[in-house]
Amino acid sequence: MTNQIDIRFKSLEVKRLPGSGEGPVNVHNNSTIKAVIKVEDKLAVEFAFSCNYEPDVGSIKIEGDLLLQDTPENIDKAVKEWSKEGKNLPTDTAEKVHNAILASCIIEAVILSREVHIPPPVPTPTITLAKNELKGPRTEDTSSYIR
C-alpha cells in the first residue's frame, strides 16, 4: 500500500522584528507532533512547525493537521506507541510524518518570509565559478551535455 499524505494548515504566523540588522543569520527549523489519533482508517497528526532566527530578526510558525493513509497494522501500532508515556511514534512512521511536514512547511515558510522581508528558512543556492586560465582550445568531451 502506498502512503497517501494530506496536509492542511490551520494557522500561519510570520513576524519581522523591528531593528533587524544586516549580517549572517542562522535559521533553525523544527517540527513537533502535538497529537496523534486514528480517524476512520487514517492516522491523524496535529503538528507545529517553527523557524527560529539567530539573531532574532523574526519568526515563522505554522500549525496544521496531517492525515496519513497506511496499513491498519501500522496505524494501530502508531496510535499505541503514541498513547504510551513517551509520546513517540514508530521510527518509520515518524520519518514519513516529519518529512511530509518539513517538505510542505518549508515551501510555505519561504513564501511567508518573502512577504515580510526576512531571510528564507533554507539556504539560497549559490554558484561559484572557478577562475581557470585557458591555455588553448577546449579539449573536454561535451557530447553528453544536455543542450
N, CA, C and O atoms as CSV, one atom per row, in Angstrom:
chain,resi,resn,atom,element,x,y,z
A,1,MET,N,N,0.850,-1.189,0.000
A,1,MET,CA,C,0.000,0.000,0.000
A,1,MET,C,C,0.886,1.240,0.000
A,1,MET,O,O,1.824,1.356,0.789
A,2,THR,N,N,0.570,2.153,-0.893
A,2,THR,CA,C,1.312,3.408,-0.918
A,2,THR,C,C,0.756,4.344,0.147
A,2,THR,O,O,-0.438,4.341,0.449
A,3,ASN,N,N,1.626,5.114,0.686
A,3,ASN,CA,C,1.207,6.057,1.721
A,3,ASN,C,C,0.707,7.324,1.068
A,3,ASN,O,O,1.418,7.966,0.295
A,4,GLN,N,N,-0.511,7.675,1.385
A,4,GLN,CA,C,-1.063,8.929,0.909
A,4,GLN,C,C,-1.083,9.891,2.087
A,4,GLN,O,O,-1.552,9.553,3.173
A,5,ILE,N,N,-0.569,11.090,1.857
A,5,ILE,CA,C,-0.480,12.070,2.926
A,5,ILE,C,C,-1.201,13.333,2.503
A,5,ILE,O,O,-1.001,13.835,1.396
A,6,ASP,N,N,-2.034,13.840,3.383
A,6,ASP,CA,C,-2.764,15.082,3.138
A,6,ASP,C,C,-2.450,16.037,4.287
A,6,ASP,O,O,-2.611,15.686,5.455
A,7,ILE,N,N,-2.001,17.247,3.948
A,7,ILE,CA,C,-1.662,18.242,4.972
A,7,ILE,C,C,-2.548,19.459,4.797
A,7,ILE,O,O,-2.742,19.953,3.686
A,8,ARG,N,N,-3.084,19.936,5.912
A,8,ARG,CA,C,-3.897,21.150,5.919
A,8,ARG,C,C,-3.355,22.083,6.994
A,8,ARG,O,O,-3.180,21.692,8.148
A,9,PHE,N,N,-3.093,23.320,6.592
A,9,PHE,CA,C,-2.624,24.315,7.549
A,9,PHE,C,C,-3.812,24.935,8.270
A,9,PHE,O,O,-4.830,25.256,7.656
A,10,LYS,N,N,-3.667,25.099,9.585
A,10,LYS,CA,C,-4.701,25.760,10.396
A,10,LYS,C,C,-4.305,27.179,10.759
A,10,LYS,O,O,-5.160,28.050,10.916
A,11,SER,N,N,-3.004,27.409,10.892
A,11,SER,CA,C,-2.522,28.702,11.355
A,11,SER,C,C,-1.173,29.002,10.713
A,11,SER,O,O,-0.278,28.157,10.699
A,12,LEU,N,N,-1.038,30.221,10.179
A,12,LEU,CA,C,0.219,30.699,9.614
A,12,LEU,C,C,0.557,32.014,10.293
A,12,LEU,O,O,-0.263,32.933,10.316
A,13,GLU,N,N,1.762,32.109,10.846
A,13,GLU,CA,C,2.174,33.337,11.517
A,13,GLU,C,C,3.606,33.657,11.127
A,13,GLU,O,O,4.495,32.812,11.226
A,14,VAL,N,N,3.814,34.879,10.686
A,14,VAL,CA,C,5.163,35.327,10.353
A,14,VAL,C,C,5.345,36.722,10.921
A,14,VAL,O,O,4.460,37.570,10.810
A,15,LYS,N,N,6.507,36.954,11.531
A,15,LYS,CA,C,6.799,38.261,12.131
A,15,LYS,C,C,8.205,38.700,11.738
A,15,LYS,O,O,9.139,37.900,11.690
A,16,ARG,N,N,8.324,39.987,11.461
A,16,ARG,CA,C,9.632,40.622,11.303
A,16,ARG,C,C,9.774,41.562,12.477
A,16,ARG,O,O,8.900,42.394,12.725
A,17,LEU,N,N,10.867,41.435,13.199
A,17,LEU,CA,C,11.085,42.273,14.366
A,17,LEU,C,C,11.745,43.584,13.953
A,17,LEU,O,O,12.583,43.600,13.051
A,18,PRO,N,N,11.375,44.677,14.605
A,18,PRO,CA,C,11.971,45.978,14.262
A,18,PRO,C,C,13.468,45.978,14.581
A,18,PRO,O,O,13.931,45.317,15.510
A,19,GLY,N,N,14.194,46.738,13.782
A,19,GLY,CA,C,15.626,46.863,14.020
A,19,GLY,C,C,16.417,45.663,13.557
A,19,GLY,O,O,17.555,45.469,13.985
A,20,SER,N,N,15.834,44.852,12.687
A,20,SER,CA,C,16.544,43.679,12.181
A,20,SER,C,C,17.748,44.133,11.390
A,20,SER,O,O,17.622,44.828,10.382
A,21,GLY,N,N,18.912,43.737,11.857
A,21,GLY,CA,C,20.155,44.200,11.251
A,21,GLY,C,C,20.610,43.340,10.095
A,21,GLY,O,O,19.973,42.349,9.737
A,22,GLU,N,N,21.705,43.735,9.531
A,22,GLU,CA,C,22.323,43.018,8.429
A,22,GLU,C,C,23.326,42.025,8.992
A,22,GLU,O,O,23.670,42.074,10.172
A,23,GLY,N,N,23.784,41.137,8.147
A,23,GLY,CA,C,24.795,40.181,8.554
A,23,GLY,C,C,24.282,38.762,8.495
A,23,GLY,O,O,23.139,38.515,8.111
A,24,PRO,N,N,25.143,37.824,8.881
A,24,PRO,CA,C,24.756,36.416,8.789
A,24,PRO,C,C,23.625,36.074,9.766
A,24,PRO,O,O,23.561,36.597,10.878
A,25,VAL,N,N,22.751,35.194,9.324
A,25,VAL,CA,C,21.611,34.770,10.122
A,25,VAL,C,C,21.548,33.242,10.089
A,25,VAL,O,O,21.652,32.630,9.025
A,26,ASN,N,N,21.381,32.646,11.244
A,26,ASN,CA,C,21.162,31.197,11.335
A,26,ASN,C,C,19.675,30.955,11.511
A,26,ASN,O,O,18.997,31.687,12.232
A,27,VAL,N,N,19.172,29.921,10.847
A,27,VAL,CA,C,17.764,29.574,10.954
A,27,VAL,C,C,17.662,28.132,11.426
A,27,VAL,O,O,18.294,27.236,10.867
A,28,HIS,N,N,16.857,27.920,12.461
A,28,HIS,CA,C,16.621,26.583,12.996
A,28,HIS,C,C,15.166,26.220,12.728
A,28,HIS,O,O,14.252,26.878,13.225
A,29,ASN,N,N,14.956,25.156,11.931
A,29,ASN,CA,C,13.616,24.681,11.605
A,29,ASN,C,C,13.283,23.503,12.504
A,29,ASN,O,O,14.123,22.635,12.741
A,30,ASN,N,N,12.050,23.475,13.006
A,30,ASN,CA,C,11.653,22.429,13.930
A,30,ASN,C,C,10.215,22.011,13.662
A,30,ASN,O,O,9.334,22.855,13.501
A,31,SER,N,N,9.983,20.703,13.614
A,31,SER,CA,C,8.615,20.202,13.529
A,31,SER,C,C,8.313,19.413,14.797
A,31,SER,O,O,9.133,18.626,15.268
A,32,THR,N,N,7.126,19.639,15.335
A,32,THR,CA,C,6.706,18.996,16.585
A,32,THR,C,C,5.351,18.346,16.383
A,32,THR,O,O,4.428,18.958,15.847
A,33,ILE,N,N,5.245,17.114,16.814
A,33,ILE,CA,C,3.959,16.422,16.771
A,33,ILE,C,C,3.260,16.691,18.091
A,33,ILE,O,O,3.798,16.405,19.161
A,34,LYS,N,N,2.051,17.246,18.008
A,34,LYS,CA,C,1.309,17.625,19.207
A,34,LYS,C,C,0.291,16.578,19.629
A,34,LYS,O,O,0.050,16.402,20.823
A,35,ALA,N,N,-0.316,15.875,18.664
A,35,ALA,CA,C,-1.328,14.868,18.985
A,35,ALA,C,C,-1.425,13.867,17.843
A,35,ALA,O,O,-1.188,14.203,16.682
A,36,VAL,N,N,-1.780,12.630,18.191
A,36,VAL,CA,C,-1.952,11.563,17.211
A,36,VAL,C,C,-3.205,10.780,17.578
A,36,VAL,O,O,-3.355,10.329,18.714
A,37,ILE,N,N,-4.103,10.621,16.610
A,37,ILE,CA,C,-5.298,9.799,16.814
A,37,ILE,C,C,-5.612,9.053,15.519
A,37,ILE,O,O,-5.090,9.379,14.452
A,38,LYS,N,N,-6.465,8.059,15.636
A,38,LYS,CA,C,-6.934,7.332,14.466
A,38,LYS,C,C,-8.278,7.922,14.063
A,38,LYS,O,O,-9.189,8.024,14.885
A,39,VAL,N,N,-8.400,8.309,12.801
A,39,VAL,CA,C,-9.648,8.840,12.267
A,39,VAL,C,C,-10.015,7.980,11.064
A,39,VAL,O,O,-9.301,7.953,10.062
A,40,GLU,N,N,-11.131,7.284,11.178
A,40,GLU,CA,C,-11.545,6.312,10.173
A,40,GLU,C,C,-10.405,5.322,9.974
A,40,GLU,O,O,-10.025,4.634,10.921
A,41,ASP,N,N,-9.855,5.232,8.776
A,41,ASP,CA,C,-8.759,4.284,8.526
A,41,ASP,C,C,-7.423,4.995,8.348
A,41,ASP,O,O,-6.501,4.444,7.747
A,42,LYS,N,N,-7.315,6.220,8.870
A,42,LYS,CA,C,-6.100,7.014,8.693
A,42,LYS,C,C,-5.533,7.463,10.034
A,42,LYS,O,O,-6.227,7.485,11.051
A,43,LEU,N,N,-4.259,7.817,10.005
A,43,LEU,CA,C,-3.599,8.376,11.178
A,43,LEU,C,C,-3.674,9.895,11.075
A,43,LEU,O,O,-3.184,10.484,10.111
A,44,ALA,N,N,-4.286,10.521,12.067
A,44,ALA,CA,C,-4.405,11.985,12.093
A,44,ALA,C,C,-3.361,12.539,13.049
A,44,ALA,O,O,-3.281,12.127,14.206
A,45,VAL,N,N,-2.566,13.470,12.558
A,45,VAL,CA,C,-1.470,14.043,13.337
A,45,VAL,C,C,-1.631,15.559,13.372
A,45,VAL,O,O,-1.717,16.210,12.331
A,46,GLU,N,N,-1.671,16.109,14.578
A,46,GLU,CA,C,-1.664,17.557,14.751
A,46,GLU,C,C,-0.207,17.970,14.944
A,46,GLU,O,O,0.509,17.364,15.741
A,47,PHE,N,N,0.237,19.002,14.216
A,47,PHE,CA,C,1.650,19.370,14.268
A,47,PHE,C,C,1.839,20.877,14.368
A,47,PHE,O,O,0.930,21.665,14.107
A,48,ALA,N,N,3.062,21.247,14.758
A,48,ALA,CA,C,3.507,22.640,14.754
A,48,ALA,C,C,4.885,22.664,14.098
A,48,ALA,O,O,5.709,21.776,14.319
A,49,PHE,N,N,5.116,23.677,13.302
A,49,PHE,CA,C,6.397,23.866,12.636
A,49,PHE,C,C,6.861,25.284,12.937
A,49,PHE,O,O,6.058,26.216,12.918
A,50,SER,N,N,8.147,25.454,13.212
A,50,SER,CA,C,8.646,26.798,13.500
A,50,SER,C,C,10.013,27.016,12.874
A,50,SER,O,O,10.805,26.089,12.710
A,51,CYS,N,N,10.263,28.273,12.531
A,51,CYS,CA,C,11.572,28.731,12.072
A,51,CYS,C,C,12.031,29.773,13.073
A,51,CYS,O,O,11.388,30.811,13.235
A,52,ASN,N,N,13.132,29.503,13.738
A,52,ASN,CA,C,13.688,30.441,14.715
A,52,ASN,C,C,14.993,30.997,14.158
A,52,ASN,O,O,15.859,30.255,13.696
A,53,TYR,N,N,15.111,32.310,14.213
A,53,TYR,CA,C,16.254,33.006,13.629
A,53,TYR,C,C,17.216,33.466,14.719
A,53,TYR,O,O,16.801,33.908,15.790
A,54,GLU,N,N,18.538,33.351,14.417
A,54,GLU,CA,C,19.591,33.888,15.277
A,54,GLU,C,C,20.495,34.759,14.422
A,54,GLU,O,O,21.081,34.226,13.479
A,55,PRO,N,N,20.654,36.030,14.666
A,55,PRO,CA,C,19.983,36.808,15.700
A,55,PRO,C,C,18.484,36.886,15.415
A,55,PRO,O,O,18.029,36.561,14.318
A,56,ASP,N,N,17.748,37.310,16.395
A,56,ASP,CA,C,16.296,37.286,16.363
A,56,ASP,C,C,15.753,38.374,15.434
A,56,ASP,O,O,15.424,39.475,15.876
A,57,VAL,N,N,15.664,38.047,14.135
A,57,VAL,CA,C,15.162,39.010,13.156
A,57,VAL,C,C,13.680,38.800,12.860
A,57,VAL,O,O,13.036,39.655,12.252
A,58,GLY,N,N,13.152,37.677,13.286
A,58,GLY,CA,C,11.747,37.380,13.045
A,58,GLY,C,C,11.454,35.937,13.390
A,58,GLY,O,O,12.300,35.231,13.940
A,59,SER,N,N,10.237,35.501,13.057
A,59,SER,CA,C,9.859,34.123,13.318
A,59,SER,C,C,8.755,33.692,12.370
A,59,SER,O,O,8.007,34.513,11.838
A,60,ILE,N,N,8.671,32.389,12.175
A,60,ILE,CA,C,7.611,31.799,11.370
A,60,ILE,C,C,7.058,30.622,12.161
A,60,ILE,O,O,7.810,29.783,12.656
A,61,LYS,N,N,5.738,30.571,12.271
A,61,LYS,CA,C,5.078,29.457,12.967
A,61,LYS,C,C,3.915,28.969,12.106
A,61,LYS,O,O,3.102,29.759,11.627
A,62,ILE,N,N,3.855,27.669,11.924
A,62,ILE,CA,C,2.790,27.050,11.133
A,62,ILE,C,C,2.211,25.903,11.952
A,62,ILE,O,O,2.953,25.084,12.495
A,63,GLU,N,N,0.900,25.847,12.038
A,63,GLU,CA,C,0.229,24.734,12.700
A,63,GLU,C,C,-0.716,24.083,11.712
A,63,GLU,O,O,-1.273,24.747,10.839
A,64,GLY,N,N,-0.892,22.783,11.855
A,64,GLY,CA,C,-1.777,22.108,10.923
A,64,GLY,C,C,-2.069,20.682,11.318
A,64,GLY,O,O,-1.685,20.207,12.386
A,65,ASP,N,N,-2.761,20.018,10.414
A,65,ASP,CA,C,-3.124,18.616,10.587
A,65,ASP,C,C,-2.630,17.832,9.389
A,65,ASP,O,O,-2.626,18.326,8.261
A,66,LEU,N,N,-2.216,16.612,9.648
A,66,LEU,CA,C,-1.738,15.714,8.613
A,66,LEU,C,C,-2.540,14.428,8.702
A,66,LEU,O,O,-2.741,13.896,9.793
A,67,LEU,N,N,-2.994,13.928,7.579
A,67,LEU,CA,C,-3.664,12.629,7.522
A,67,LEU,C,C,-2.772,11.681,6.738
A,67,LEU,O,O,-2.396,11.966,5.602
A,68,LEU,N,N,-2.433,10.545,7.355
A,68,LEU,CA,C,-1.572,9.553,6.736
A,68,LEU,C,C,-2.357,8.277,6.519
A,68,LEU,O,O,-2.893,7.696,7.462
A,69,GLN,N,N,-2.424,7.843,5.262
A,69,GLN,CA,C,-3.064,6.573,4.955
A,69,GLN,C,C,-1.973,5.523,4.922
A,69,GLN,O,O,-0.980,5.665,4.209
A,70,ASP,N,N,-2.163,4.474,5.695
A,70,ASP,CA,C,-1.171,3.409,5.805
A,70,ASP,C,C,-1.919,2.112,6.079
A,70,ASP,O,O,-3.150,2.092,6.091
A,71,THR,N,N,-1.188,1.041,6.297
A,71,THR,CA,C,-1.842,-0.228,6.609
A,71,THR,C,C,-2.503,-0.124,7.978
A,71,THR,O,O,-2.020,0.620,8.832
A,72,PRO,N,N,-3.589,-0.847,8.207
A,72,PRO,CA,C,-4.246,-0.814,9.523
A,72,PRO,C,C,-3.292,-1.200,10.656
A,72,PRO,O,O,-3.386,-0.662,11.759
A,73,GLU,N,N,-2.373,-2.133,10.383
A,73,GLU,CA,C,-1.413,-2.561,11.408
A,73,GLU,C,C,-0.484,-1.406,11.794
A,73,GLU,O,O,-0.229,-1.180,12.976
A,74,ASN,N,N,0.019,-0.681,10.797
A,74,ASN,CA,C,0.923,0.445,11.074
A,74,ASN,C,C,0.208,1.572,11.807
A,74,ASN,O,O,0.781,2.197,12.699
A,75,ILE,N,N,-1.038,1.833,11.434
A,75,ILE,CA,C,-1.798,2.893,12.104
A,75,ILE,C,C,-2.066,2.516,13.556
A,75,ILE,O,O,-1.882,3.334,14.457
A,76,ASP,N,N,-2.497,1.288,13.782
A,76,ASP,CA,C,-2.750,0.837,15.163
A,76,ASP,C,C,-1.475,0.867,16.000
A,76,ASP,O,O,-1.499,1.258,17.167
A,77,LYS,N,N,-0.368,0.453,15.398
A,77,LYS,CA,C,0.921,0.467,16.100
A,77,LYS,C,C,1.312,1.895,16.464
A,77,LYS,O,O,1.791,2.140,17.571
A,78,ALA,N,N,1.114,2.836,15.552
A,78,ALA,CA,C,1.471,4.239,15.798
A,78,ALA,C,C,0.631,4.825,16.928
A,78,ALA,O,O,1.157,5.501,17.811
A,79,VAL,N,N,-0.669,4.566,16.898
A,79,VAL,CA,C,-1.556,5.093,17.948
A,79,VAL,C,C,-1.185,4.480,19.301
A,79,VAL,O,O,-1.177,5.176,20.316
A,80,LYS,N,N,-0.883,3.193,19.314
A,80,LYS,CA,C,-0.498,2.517,20.555
A,80,LYS,C,C,0.800,3.094,21.120
A,80,LYS,O,O,0.891,3.357,22.319
A,81,GLU,N,N,1.805,3.292,20.260
A,81,GLU,CA,C,3.079,3.867,20.707
A,81,GLU,C,C,2.883,5.296,21.224
A,81,GLU,O,O,3.463,5.675,22.241
A,82,TRP,N,N,2.070,6.082,20.527
A,82,TRP,CA,C,1.841,7.461,20.933
A,82,TRP,C,C,1.139,7.515,22.288
A,82,TRP,O,O,1.399,8.414,23.088
A,83,SER,N,N,0.261,6.567,22.542
A,83,SER,CA,C,-0.508,6.548,23.790
A,83,SER,C,C,0.356,6.265,25.012
A,83,SER,O,O,-0.021,6.593,26.137
A,84,LYS,N,N,1.512,5.657,24.787
A,84,LYS,CA,C,2.415,5.402,25.907
A,84,LYS,C,C,2.926,6.729,26.452
A,84,LYS,O,O,2.738,7.778,25.836
A,85,GLU,N,N,3.567,6.672,27.599
A,85,GLU,CA,C,4.013,7.884,28.295
A,85,GLU,C,C,4.980,8.750,27.493
A,85,GLU,O,O,4.960,9.973,27.633
A,86,GLY,N,N,5.825,8.149,26.657
A,86,GLY,CA,C,6.851,8.907,25.935
A,86,GLY,C,C,6.347,9.711,24.766
A,86,GLY,O,O,7.074,10.568,24.263
A,87,LYS,N,N,5.123,9.473,24.306
A,87,LYS,CA,C,4.539,10.200,23.172
A,87,LYS,C,C,5.448,10.134,21.940
A,87,LYS,O,O,5.792,11.163,21.358
A,88,ASN,N,N,5.829,8.925,21.554
A,88,ASN,CA,C,6.664,8.714,20.376
A,88,ASN,C,C,5.914,7.897,19.340
A,88,ASN,O,O,4.987,7.158,19.669
A,89,LEU,N,N,6.322,8.036,18.087
A,89,LEU,CA,C,5.806,7.222,17.007
A,89,LEU,C,C,6.864,6.198,16.619
A,89,LEU,O,O,8.048,6.413,16.876
A,90,PRO,N,N,6.459,5.086,16.005
A,90,PRO,CA,C,7.463,4.160,15.467
A,90,PRO,C,C,8.355,4.907,14.470
A,90,PRO,O,O,7.894,5.819,13.784
A,91,THR,N,N,9.606,4.525,14.395
A,91,THR,CA,C,10.595,5.252,13.605
A,91,THR,C,C,10.163,5.448,12.157
A,91,THR,O,O,10.266,6.557,11.631
A,92,ASP,N,N,9.684,4.398,11.506
A,92,ASP,CA,C,9.315,4.539,10.086
A,92,ASP,C,C,8.143,5.496,9.901
A,92,ASP,O,O,8.122,6.259,8.935
A,93,THR,N,N,7.181,5.470,10.795
A,93,THR,CA,C,6.042,6.385,10.723
A,93,THR,C,C,6.484,7.810,11.044
A,93,THR,O,O,6.064,8.755,10.377
A,94,ALA,N,N,7.324,7.966,12.057
A,94,ALA,CA,C,7.820,9.300,12.425
A,94,ALA,C,C,8.583,9.932,11.268
A,94,ALA,O,O,8.443,11.129,11.017
A,95,GLU,N,N,9.385,9.144,10.562
A,95,GLU,CA,C,10.123,9.669,9.412
A,95,GLU,C,C,9.171,10.157,8.329
A,95,GLU,O,O,9.362,11.246,7.787
A,96,LYS,N,N,8.158,9.376,8.009
A,96,LYS,CA,C,7.175,9.773,6.991
A,96,LYS,C,C,6.483,11.069,7.394
A,96,LYS,O,O,6.344,11.987,6.587
A,97,VAL,N,N,6.052,11.133,8.646
A,97,VAL,CA,C,5.298,12.289,9.131
A,97,VAL,C,C,6.174,13.547,9.147
A,97,VAL,O,O,5.781,14.580,8.607
A,98,HIS,N,N,7.349,13.464,9.758
A,98,HIS,CA,C,8.219,14.646,9.848
A,98,HIS,C,C,8.709,15.100,8.470
A,98,HIS,O,O,8.797,16.302,8.217
A,99,ASN,N,N,9.027,14.165,7.583
A,99,ASN,CA,C,9.465,14.549,6.239
A,99,ASN,C,C,8.345,15.244,5.469
A,99,ASN,O,O,8.597,16.208,4.746
A,100,ALA,N,N,7.114,14.765,5.620
A,100,ALA,CA,C,5.979,15.414,4.957
A,100,ALA,C,C,5.741,16.809,5.528
A,100,ALA,O,O,5.475,17.752,4.783
A,101,ILE,N,N,5.838,16.938,6.847
A,101,ILE,CA,C,5.667,18.251,7.489
A,101,ILE,C,C,6.741,19.214,6.994
A,101,ILE,O,O,6.435,20.338,6.594
A,102,LEU,N,N,7.997,18.774,7.021
A,102,LEU,CA,C,9.096,19.647,6.580
A,102,LEU,C,C,8.952,20.036,5.119
A,102,LEU,O,O,9.132,21.202,4.770
A,103,ALA,N,N,8.632,19.080,4.265
A,103,ALA,CA,C,8.515,19.372,2.836
A,103,ALA,C,C,7.435,20.415,2.566
A,103,ALA,O,O,7.646,21.333,1.773
A,104,SER,N,N,6.303,20.284,3.206
A,104,SER,CA,C,5.206,21.234,2.981
A,104,SER,C,C,5.453,22.579,3.654
A,104,SER,O,O,5.214,23.632,3.063
A,105,CYS,N,N,5.926,22.533,4.877
A,105,CYS,CA,C,6.085,23.777,5.647
A,105,CYS,C,C,7.259,24.619,5.174
A,105,CYS,O,O,7.180,25.847,5.216
A,106,ILE,N,N,8.334,24.007,4.730
A,106,ILE,CA,C,9.478,24.778,4.241
A,106,ILE,C,C,9.066,25.621,3.038
A,106,ILE,O,O,9.441,26.788,2.928
A,107,ILE,N,N,8.294,25.022,2.144
A,107,ILE,CA,C,7.842,25.775,0.966
A,107,ILE,C,C,6.981,26.952,1.398
A,107,ILE,O,O,7.166,28.068,0.915
A,108,GLU,N,N,6.043,26.710,2.302
A,108,GLU,CA,C,5.171,27.777,2.781
A,108,GLU,C,C,5.978,28.839,3.534
A,108,GLU,O,O,5.705,30.032,3.405
A,109,ALA,N,N,6.963,28.410,4.313
A,109,ALA,CA,C,7.782,29.340,5.088
A,109,ALA,C,C,8.623,30.239,4.180
A,109,ALA,O,O,8.845,31.404,4.509
A,110,VAL,N,N,9.091,29.721,3.047
A,110,VAL,CA,C,9.841,30.548,2.094
A,110,VAL,C,C,8.935,31.661,1.569
A,110,VAL,O,O,9.352,32.815,1.473
A,111,ILE,N,N,7.712,31.312,1.233
A,111,ILE,CA,C,6.763,32.316,0.735
A,111,ILE,C,C,6.457,33.348,1.818
A,111,ILE,O,O,6.446,34.547,1.542
A,112,LEU,N,N,6.208,32.896,3.046
A,112,LEU,CA,C,5.902,33.818,4.147
A,112,LEU,C,C,7.087,34.733,4.448
A,112,LEU,O,O,6.899,35.924,4.697
A,113,SER,N,N,8.305,34.188,4.429
A,113,SER,CA,C,9.487,35.011,4.726
A,113,SER,C,C,9.658,36.114,3.693
A,113,SER,O,O,10.091,37.217,4.026
A,114,ARG,N,N,9.327,35.829,2.469
A,114,ARG,CA,C,9.431,36.832,1.408
A,114,ARG,C,C,8.452,37.988,1.650
A,114,ARG,O,O,8.766,39.144,1.368
A,115,GLU,N,N,7.281,37.670,2.167
A,115,GLU,CA,C,6.251,38.687,2.383
A,115,GLU,C,C,6.662,39.747,3.402
A,115,GLU,O,O,6.254,40.903,3.288
A,116,VAL,N,N,7.472,39.364,4.404
A,116,VAL,CA,C,7.878,40.331,5.436
A,116,VAL,C,C,9.367,40.669,5.367
A,116,VAL,O,O,9.901,41.343,6.248
A,117,HIS,N,N,10.031,40.194,4.313
A,117,HIS,CA,C,11.432,40.523,4.049
A,117,HIS,C,C,12.381,40.051,5.153
A,117,HIS,O,O,13.214,40.815,5.639
A,118,ILE,N,N,12.242,38.789,5.537
A,118,ILE,CA,C,13.249,38.155,6.388
A,118,ILE,C,C,13.897,37.052,5.559
A,118,ILE,O,O,13.317,36.605,4.569
A,119,PRO,N,N,15.089,36.606,5.947
A,119,PRO,CA,C,15.774,35.580,5.147
A,119,PRO,C,C,14.935,34.304,5.043
A,119,PRO,O,O,14.232,33.947,5.989
A,120,PRO,N,N,15.004,33.619,3.904
A,120,PRO,CA,C,14.270,32.362,3.769
A,120,PRO,C,C,14.843,31.320,4.731
A,120,PRO,O,O,16.015,31.396,5.100
A,121,PRO,N,N,14.023,30.350,5.138
A,121,PRO,CA,C,14.476,29.366,6.117
A,121,PRO,C,C,15.368,28.267,5.543
A,121,PRO,O,O,15.725,27.327,6.253
A,122,VAL,N,N,15.722,28.376,4.294
A,122,VAL,CA,C,16.650,27.424,3.677
A,122,VAL,C,C,17.733,28.228,2.966
A,122,VAL,O,O,17.484,29.350,2.525
A,123,PRO,N,N,18.915,27.669,2.854
A,123,PRO,CA,C,19.980,28.405,2.179
A,123,PRO,C,C,19.640,28.613,0.703
A,123,PRO,O,O,19.096,27.726,0.046
A,124,THR,N,N,19.966,29.783,0.205
A,124,THR,CA,C,19.780,30.077,-1.205
A,124,THR,C,C,20.935,29.459,-1.976
A,124,THR,O,O,22.095,29.661,-1.617
A,125,PRO,N,N,20.634,28.706,-3.037
A,125,PRO,CA,C,21.741,28.118,-3.807
A,125,PRO,C,C,22.638,29.205,-4.388
A,125,PRO,O,O,22.162,30.252,-4.828
A,126,THR,N,N,23.922,28.946,-4.383
A,126,THR,CA,C,24.878,29.890,-4.956
A,126,THR,C,C,25.762,29.163,-5.955
A,126,THR,O,O,25.935,27.946,-5.893
A,127,ILE,N,N,26.301,29.919,-6.853
A,127,ILE,CA,C,27.195,29.369,-7.870
A,127,ILE,C,C,28.561,29.997,-7.680
A,127,ILE,O,O,28.676,31.215,-7.538
A,128,THR,N,N,29.592,29.174,-7.677
A,128,THR,CA,C,30.963,29.659,-7.615
A,128,THR,C,C,31.659,29.207,-8.882
A,128,THR,O,O,31.763,28.012,-9.156
A,129,LEU,N,N,32.127,30.156,-9.637
A,129,LEU,CA,C,32.837,29.839,-10.864
A,129,LEU,C,C,34.328,29.846,-10.596
A,129,LEU,O,O,34.873,30.793,-10.030
A,130,ALA,N,N,34.969,28.783,-11.008
A,130,ALA,CA,C,36.417,28.695,-10.830
A,130,ALA,C,C,37.100,29.567,-11.857
A,130,ALA,O,O,36.645,29.687,-12.994
A,131,LYS,N,N,38.198,30.174,-11.445
A,131,LYS,CA,C,38.972,31.012,-12.351
A,131,LYS,C,C,40.048,30.136,-12.985
A,131,LYS,O,O,41.080,29.856,-12.376
A,132,ASN,N,N,39.788,29.709,-14.216
A,132,ASN,CA,C,40.744,28.868,-14.938
A,132,ASN,C,C,41.426,29.692,-16.022
A,132,ASN,O,O,40.804,30.520,-16.687
A,133,GLU,N,N,42.677,29.448,-16.173
A,133,GLU,CA,C,43.396,30.089,-17.269
A,133,GLU,C,C,43.268,29.192,-18.486
A,133,GLU,O,O,43.610,28.010,-18.431
A,134,LEU,N,N,42.785,29.739,-19.566
A,134,LEU,CA,C,42.667,28.961,-20.789
A,134,LEU,C,C,44.023,28.941,-21.484
A,134,LEU,O,O,44.621,29.990,-21.724
A,135,LYS,N,N,44.503,27.747,-21.804
A,135,LYS,CA,C,45.820,27.603,-22.432
A,135,LYS,C,C,45.667,26.972,-23.816
A,135,LYS,O,O,46.516,26.187,-24.240
A,136,GLY,N,N,44.630,27.299,-24.490
A,136,GLY,CA,C,44.415,26.721,-25.815
A,136,GLY,C,C,42.962,26.299,-25.956
A,136,GLY,O,O,42.132,26.621,-25.106
A,137,PRO,N,N,42.658,25.585,-27.018
A,137,PRO,CA,C,41.275,25.187,-27.254
A,137,PRO,C,C,40.804,24.184,-26.195
A,137,PRO,O,O,41.600,23.446,-25.614
A,138,ARG,N,N,39.493,24.182,-25.964
A,138,ARG,CA,C,38.901,23.245,-25.003
A,138,ARG,C,C,39.036,21.830,-25.534
A,138,ARG,O,O,38.816,21.570,-26.717
A,139,THR,N,N,39.399,20.928,-24.649
A,139,THR,CA,C,39.565,19.538,-25.072
A,139,THR,C,C,38.589,18.610,-24.374
A,139,THR,O,O,38.625,17.401,-24.604
A,140,GLU,N,N,37.713,19.144,-23.522
A,140,GLU,CA,C,36.767,18.290,-22.827
A,140,GLU,C,C,35.731,17.760,-23.804
A,140,GLU,O,O,35.377,18.429,-24.774
A,141,ASP,N,N,35.254,16.569,-23.542
A,141,ASP,CA,C,34.192,15.976,-24.346
A,141,ASP,C,C,32.867,16.550,-23.872
A,141,ASP,O,O,32.479,16.359,-22.719
A,142,THR,N,N,32.184,17.240,-24.742
A,142,THR,CA,C,30.905,17.857,-24.379
A,142,THR,C,C,29.731,17.172,-25.085
A,142,THR,O,O,28.623,17.710,-25.094
A,143,SER,N,N,29.956,16.009,-25.668
A,143,SER,CA,C,28.901,15.337,-26.418
A,143,SER,C,C,27.754,14.869,-25.541
A,143,SER,O,O,26.644,14.693,-26.044
A,144,SER,N,N,27.981,14.659,-24.232
A,144,SER,CA,C,26.919,14.167,-23.365
A,144,SER,C,C,26.161,15.283,-22.649
A,144,SER,O,O,25.241,15.000,-21.882
A,145,TYR,N,N,26.521,16.533,-22.881
A,145,TYR,CA,C,25.841,17.639,-22.227
A,145,TYR,C,C,24.448,17.808,-22.802
A,145,TYR,O,O,24.232,17.613,-23.998
A,146,ILE,N,N,23.521,18.165,-21.962
A,146,ILE,CA,C,22.173,18.462,-22.408
A,146,ILE,C,C,22.152,19.892,-22.897
A,146,ILE,O,O,22.623,20.793,-22.203
A,147,ARG,N,N,21.623,20.107,-24.058
A,147,ARG,CA,C,21.585,21.445,-24.641
A,147,ARG,C,C,20.160,21.888,-24.788
A,147,ARG,O,O,19.903,22.994,-25.262
